[in-house]
Amino acid sequence: MTLAMSWEEWACHDAVALAERVRQGEVTAAELAAQAAAGIAKTNPALSAVVEVFEDVVVDPLKDGLDPSGALGGVPFLMKDLGPTLKGRLQEQGSLFMRGNRPVADAFLTGQMRKAGLNLMGRTTTPEFGVCSSAENPALYVTRNPWNTDYTTCGSSAGTAAMVAAGVVPMSHATDGGGSIRIPAGFNGNIGLKPSRGVFSIGPNLSDISGYVSAQGCHSRTVRDTAAFVDACRGGAPGEFMPYWTAPEPYTQLIRRDPGRLRIALSHEWGDYRAMPAIVAELEKAGRFLEGLGHHVDWALPAVDLRAAFAAQTTCYISNFAQVIAGLLETRGLTRPPEALIEPMNIRIWEAGKDIAYAERHRMQGVFNTTARGFGAFFQDWDIILTPITALPTPTIGTSEYLTTSDNPDVLDWFGHLWEFFAYTPLSNLCGIPAISLPMGRQENGLPFGIHAQAAQAQDGLLLQLAAQIERALGGKWNDGRRPGVHVAAG
């Protein structure tokens, strides 16, 4: 098959550039889809990141309602196998229990993506129900990091992280309930924005209350792609509980200007959790870089009870996931999860959370409230807080204590291990504030490492402005200009 461009040329295009070439008539949406499909075929044997390619929309991108006049008209795009549904397409949520699940309607956000012109042409891997840190169930797939396939991508946006990092697609769908956009972005060298509460729809099927912590988004390799995605896809479905809001100007315009001098706080001491020294050194390096851009940088931390916040977040996850599983069981007339089809820790989470009293949820919401107010007060004095993306380095494949295949009998202990690792990302979900992982750092093992910036609610544009300023200062060379070993342009 003759491809529209060389792999080197392909890898140099972001989504905005590809859409412009389609607009100019230099290439067709079908040619872009064919190239992306060839990229999947080239890299997926090593990475196990894509579950399915929708061959019919590779051949005919307009088949499912793509709007070719959209801002990202014709750009190939992959959907994490969790979250927004696609009419008539399988969505199996990383679970043997969900095999053959075929939703009958598009979610509202799916429609927004189609209006934006994105060609939703396949599904990427995720751990079961998006619960754990890595897409590693050998009965389904083991998704590997393109920088070094001995390591995980982390998750839960596992396959998306690998496909964007490997140059297969310029952007791909991701979701984030506690770091699932940002952590895999950080470990794979991508840009990952978790937006503020009230940006992307979760309707009509996901409970509005889930929107307290769950957010939609994408991975990309350029700031302007993330900005374009938010501009084109934001907004709520009719009747959605969440108060959806619009930015004063499109982010694609805003990011062309540098922000003013920002007050940037650094922290790696996050309640009971501390980053390893090599990771602290990467944070300090990022701080010095930002000082060089003219920003005020110092060490500071919000005055909140972080131990109580993590306990409340744990209650939220256990109760939310337990009810998700309970709902799935109810639709099939089952009284408990089948052990052969649902992973052990998810069964334990169901057991721990299925009967949680409203009084416990009420206490949890009280802590959410005080934590969010504490962060809000902090952002009266600081514009941004910068942390590492995680406290520990990327695990190797098979590191079981973070997986829902774990045999740990204690659910709270299992979550405690997660927080020791993923210390810095979950509280932005709790508070509904925006946060972004930027590929500025490097681990001792050579893998990328994300620097994590959080800002006040609705300051998504400020994070993107700062990211764009950094991108310009780096000459566009995130990850020191390096590429992973598994890449469409390699070999």
Residue pairs with C-beta under 8 A, 6 or more apart in sequence:
1 34
1 38
3 10
3 31
3 34
3 35
3 38
4 27
4 28
4 31
4 32
4 34
4 35
5 13
5 27
5 35
7 39
7 167
7 488
7 489
8 489
10 35
10 39
10 167
10 488
10 489
11 167
11 483
11 487
11 488
11 489
13 21
13 170
14 170
14 171
14 220
14 221
14 222
14 224
14 225
15 72
15 75
15 170
15 171
15 220
15 222
15 225
15 228
15 229
16 72
16 222
16 224
16 225
16 228
18 27
18 32
18 74
18 75
18 170
19 71
19 72
19 73
19 74
19 75
19 117
21 27
22 28
22 29
22 32
22 68
22 73
22 74
22 75
23 73
28 74
29 61
29 62
29 66
29 68
29 73
29 74
29 119
30 58
30 59
30 60
30 61
32 61
32 74
32 75
32 76
32 119
33 57
33 58
33 59
33 61
33 76
33 119
33 121
34 58
35 76
36 58
36 76
36 121
36 168
36 169
37 53
37 55
37 58
37 76
37 121
37 122
39 166
39 167
39 168
39 169
39 488
40 50
40 53
40 122
40 163
40 168
42 168
42 488
43 49
43 146
43 162
43 163
43 166
43 168
43 486
43 487
43 488
44 50
46 144
46 146
46 149
46 486
47 143
47 144
47 146
47 149
47 159
47 162
47 163
47 166
47 486
48 125
48 141
48 142
48 143
48 144
48 159
49 124
49 125
49 143
49 144
49 153
49 158
49 159
49 160
49 161
49 162
49 163
49 166
50 78
50 122
50 123
50 124
50 125
50 159
50 163
51 81
51 92
51 122
51 123
51 124
51 125
51 141
51 159
52 90
52 122
52 123
53 121
53 122
54 89
54 120
54 121
54 122
56 63
57 63
57 64
57 66
57 119
57 120
57 121
58 121
61 74
61 119
61 121
62 68
64 86
64 87
64 114
64 120
65 106
65 111
65 114
66 73
66 74
66 114
66 117
66 118
66 119
66 120
67 73
67 114
67 115
67 116
67 117
68 74
68 117
69 117
70 114
70 115
70 116
70 117
70 118
70 232
71 116
71 117
71 228
71 231
71 232
72 116
72 117
72 118
72 228
72 229
72 232
73 117
74 117
74 119
75 117
75 118
75 119
75 170
75 171
76 119
76 121
76 169
77 113
77 118
77 119
77 120
77 121
77 169
77 171
77 172
77 173
78 120
78 121
78 122
78 123
78 124
78 159
78 160
78 163
78 169
78 172
78 173
79 86
79 120
79 122
79 123
79 124
79 172
79 173
80 123
80 124
80 126
80 156
80 157
80 159
80 160
80 172
80 173
80 174
80 175
81 91
81 92
81 93
81 94
81 123
81 124
81 125
81 126
81 159
82 91
82 93
82 94
82 126
82 129
82 130
82 156
82 175
83 107
83 109
83 130
83 173
83 175
83 202
83 206
83 216
84 106
84 107
84 108
84 109
84 110
84 113
84 173
84 216
85 91
85 103
85 105
85 106
85 107
85 110
85 205
86 103
86 106
86 107
86 110
86 120
87 103
87 104
87 105
87 106
87 110
88 102
88 103
88 104
89 102
89 103
89 123
90 100
90 101
90 102
90 123
91 98
91 101
91 102
91 103
91 123
92 98
92 99
92 100
92 101
92 123
93 101
93 126
93 128
93 129
93 130
94 125
94 126
94 127
94 128
94 129
94 130
94 135
94 137
94 140
94 156
95 128
95 129
95 140
95 341
95 342
95 343
96 139
96 140
96 340
96 341
96 342
97 328
97 337
97 338
97 341
97 342
98 328
106 114
107 201
107 203
107 204
107 205
108 201
108 203
108 204
108 236
108 237
108 240
109 200
109 201
109 202
109 203
109 216
109 233
110 120
112 200
112 201
112 232
112 233
112 234
112 235
113 120
113 173
113 233
114 120
115 232
116 229
116 232
116 233
117 232
123 159
124 157
124 158
124 159
124 160
124 162
124 163
124 172
124 173
125 135
125 140
125 141
125 143
125 158
125 159
126 135
126 155
126 156
126 157
126 158
126 159
127 133
127 134
127 135
127 136
127 137
127 155
127 156
127 158
127 403
127 404
128 137
128 342
128 343
128 346
128 404
129 321
129 324
129 325
129 346
130 155
130 156
130 175
130 177
130 180
131 156
131 317
131 321
131 345
131 346
131 349
131 404
132 155
132 156
132 345
132 402
132 403
132 404
132 418
133 152
133 154
133 155
133 156
133 183
133 395
133 402
133 403
133 418
133 421
133 422
134 143
134 152
134 153
134 154
134 155
134 158
134 395
134 399
134 402
134 403
135 141
135 142
135 143
135 152
135 153
135 155
135 156
135 158
135 159
136 142
136 143
136 152
136 397
136 398
136 403
136 405
137 343
137 403
137 405
142 397
143 152
143 153
143 155
143 158
143 159
143 162
144 150
144 151
144 152
144 153
144 162
144 397
144 486
145 151
145 152
145 153
145 162
145 165
145 187
145 188
145 394
145 447
145 484
146 162
146 165
146 166
146 188
146 484
146 485
146 486
146 487
147 165
147 188
147 189
147 446
147 447
147 448
147 484
147 485
147 486
148 445
148 446
148 447
148 484
148 485
149 397
149 485
149 486
150 396
150 397
151 187
151 394
151 395
151 396
151 397
151 445
151 447
152 158
152 187
152 394
152 395
152 396
152 397
152 399
153 159
153 161
153 162
153 184
153 187
153 188
154 161
154 183
154 184
154 186
154 187
154 394
154 395
155 180
155 183
155 184
156 175
156 177
156 180
156 184
157 173
157 174
157 175
157 176
157 180
157 181
157 184
157 185
157 192
157 219
158 184
159 172
160 172
160 173
160 174
160 184
160 218
160 219
161 174
161 184
161 185
161 187
161 188
161 190
161 219
162 188
163 169
163 172
164 170
164 171
164 172
164 188
164 190
164 219
164 220
164 221
165 188
165 189
165 190
165 484
165 487
166 484
166 486
166 487
166 488
167 483
167 487
167 488
167 489
168 488
170 220
170 221
170 222
170 225
171 218
171 219
171 220
171 221
171 225
171 226
171 229
172 218
172 219
173 216
173 217
173 218
174 180
174 181
174 184
174 185
174 192
174 216
174 217
174 218
174 219
175 181
175 214
175 215
175 216
175 217
176 182
176 192
176 194
176 214
176 215
176 216
176 217
176 425
176 429
177 213
177 214
177 215
177 317
177 429
178 213
178 313
178 317
178 422
178 425
178 426
178 429
179 194
179 389
179 422
179 424
179 425
179 426
179 429
181 192
181 193
181 194
181 215
181 217
181 218
181 219
181 437
182 192
182 194
182 389
182 425
182 435
182 436
182 437
182 450
182 452
183 389
183 390
183 422
183 425
183 437
183 450
184 190
184 192
184 219
185 191
185 192
185 219
185 389
185 437
185 439
185 450
186 192
186 389
186 390
186 437
186 439
186 448
186 449
186 450
186 451
186 452
187 389
187 390
187 394
187 447
187 448
187 449
187 450
188 219
188 448
188 484
189 439
189 448
189 478
189 479
189 482
189 484
190 219
190 220
190 221
190 437
190 439
191 219
191 220
191 221
191 222
191 223
191 225
191 226
191 436
191 437
191 438
191 439
191 467
191 478
192 217
192 218
192 219
192 436
192 437
192 450
193 217
193 218
193 226
193 230
193 434
193 435
193 436
193 460
193 463
193 464
194 215
194 217
194 425
194 428
194 429
194 434
194 435
194 436
195 215
195 216
195 217
195 230
195 234
195 434
195 460
196 432
196 433
196 434
196 457
196 458
196 459
196 460
197 211
197 212
197 215
197 242
197 432
197 433
197 457
198 236
198 242
198 243
198 244
198 245
198 432
198 458
199 215
199 230
199 234
199 244
199 245
199 460
200 215
200 216
200 217
200 233
200 234
200 235
201 216
201 235
201 236
201 237
201 240
201 244
202 208
202 210
202 211
202 214
202 216
202 240
202 242
203 236
203 237
203 239
203 240
204 237
206 214
208 240
208 241
208 242
209 241
210 320
211 241
211 242
212 316
212 368
212 430
212 432
213 313
213 316
213 320
213 429
213 430
214 429
215 429
217 226
217 229
217 230
218 225
218 226
218 229
220 226
220 229
221 478
222 471
222 476
223 255
223 464
223 467
223 468
223 471
224 252
224 255
224 468
226 464
226 467
227 250
227 251
227 252
227 254
227 255
227 464
227 468
228 251
228 252
230 251
230 460
230 464
231 250
231 251
231 252
234 244
234 246
235 244
235 246
236 242
236 244
245 458
247 254
247 458
247 460
247 461
249 461
251 460
251 461
251 464
254 461
254 464
254 465
255 461
255 464
255 465
255 467
255 468
256 468
257 465
258 465
258 468
258 469
258 472
259 462
259 465
259 466
259 469
261 294
261 295
261 296
262 290
262 295
262 296
262 383
262 384
262 462
262 466
263 295
263 296
263 381
263 382
263 383
263 384
264 287
264 290
264 295
264 296
264 297
264 298
264 382
264 383
264 384
264 385
264 386
265 297
265 298
265 299
265 300
265 301
265 378
265 382
265 384
265 385
265 386
266 283
266 284
266 287
266 297
266 298
266 299
266 300
266 385
266 386
266 387
267 299
267 300
267 301
267 385
267 386
267 387
268 274
268 275
268 279
268 280
268 283
268 387
268 388
268 391
268 424
269 301
270 301
270 306
270 387
270 391
270 423
270 424
271 306
271 307
271 309
271 310
271 423
272 306
272 307
272 310
273 391
273 419
273 420
273 423
273 424
274 391
275 283
275 387
275 388
275 390
275 391
275 392
275 423
276 391
276 392
276 393
278 393
278 443
278 444
279 388
279 390
279 391
279 392
279 393
279 441
279 443
279 449
280 388
282 388
282 440
282 441
282 442
282 443
282 449
282 451
283 386
283 387
283 388
283 441
283 451
285 440
285 441
286 386
286 440
286 441
286 451
287 297
287 386
288 297
289 440
289 470
289 473
290 297
290 386
290 470
291 297
293 469
293 470
293 473
297 386
300 378
300 381
300 382
300 385
301 378
301 385
302 374
302 375
302 377
302 378
302 385
303 374
303 377
303 378
304 370
304 371
304 374
304 375
305 367
305 370
305 371
306 427
308 367
308 370
308 371
309 367
309 371
309 427
309 430
310 419
310 426
310 427
311 367
312 363
312 364
312 367
312 368
312 371
312 430
313 426
313 427
313 429
313 430
314 412
314 415
314 419
315 356
315 360
315 361
315 363
315 364
316 364
316 368
316 430
317 349
317 415
318 349
318 352
318 353
318 356
318 411
318 415
319 353
319 356
319 360
319 361
319 364
320 353
321 346
321 349
321 350
321 353
322 349
322 350
322 351
322 352
322 353
322 354
322 356
323 353
323 354
325 337
325 342
325 346
325 349
325 350
325 354
326 350
326 354
329 335
329 336
329 337
336 347
336 350
337 346
337 347
337 350
339 347
342 350
343 403
343 404
343 405
344 404
344 405
344 406
344 407
345 403
345 404
345 405
345 406
345 408
345 411
345 414
346 404
348 409
348 411
348 414
349 411
351 411
352 411
368 430
368 431
371 427
371 430
371 431
372 430
372 431
372 432
372 433
375 427
375 431
375 433
375 456
376 431
376 456
376 457
378 385
379 433
379 455
379 456
379 459
383 455
383 456
383 459
383 462
384 453
384 454
384 455
384 462
384 463
384 466
385 453
385 454
385 455
386 451
386 452
386 453
387 424
387 451
387 452
387 454
388 424
388 441
388 449
388 450
388 451
388 452
389 424
389 425
389 437
389 449
389 450
389 451
389 452
390 421
390 422
390 423
390 424
390 425
391 420
391 421
391 422
391 423
391 424
392 420
392 421
393 443
393 444
393 445
393 447
393 449
394 443
394 445
394 447
395 402
400 406
400 407
401 408
401 414
401 417
402 417
402 418
402 421
406 414
408 414
408 417
419 426
424 452
425 435
425 452
428 434
428 435
428 454
431 457
432 457
433 454
433 455
433 456
433 457
433 459
434 454
434 455
434 457
434 458
434 459
434 460
434 463
435 452
435 453
435 454
435 455
435 463
436 452
436 453
436 463
436 464
436 467
437 450
437 451
437 452
438 450
438 451
438 452
438 453
438 467
438 470
438 478
439 448
439 449
439 450
439 478
439 479
440 449
440 450
440 451
440 470
440 478
441 448
441 449
441 450
441 451
442 448
442 449
442 479
442 480
443 449
448 479
453 463
453 466
453 467
454 463
455 462
455 463
471 478
483 489
483 490
